[in-house]
């Protein structure tokens, strides 16, 4: 399980798209990676790492499911 936790408030989120989130901070607007894309990237890294591990049973392909909660 991969979780990405943010300490954001709804009133600080200026704009969101698939790849980026724009936040209103004390230093002005700041763009950062969308947490959903961060988690997606982390999941692929975990699967790639497990595929390289010789101790992992390869009799069945590693599968990755994902979901998000609101």
Buried (B, 14 or more C-beta within 10 A) or exposed (E): EEEBEEEEEEEBEEEEEEEEBBBBEEEEEEEEEBBBBBBBEEBEEBBEEEEEEEEEEEEEEEEEEEEEEE
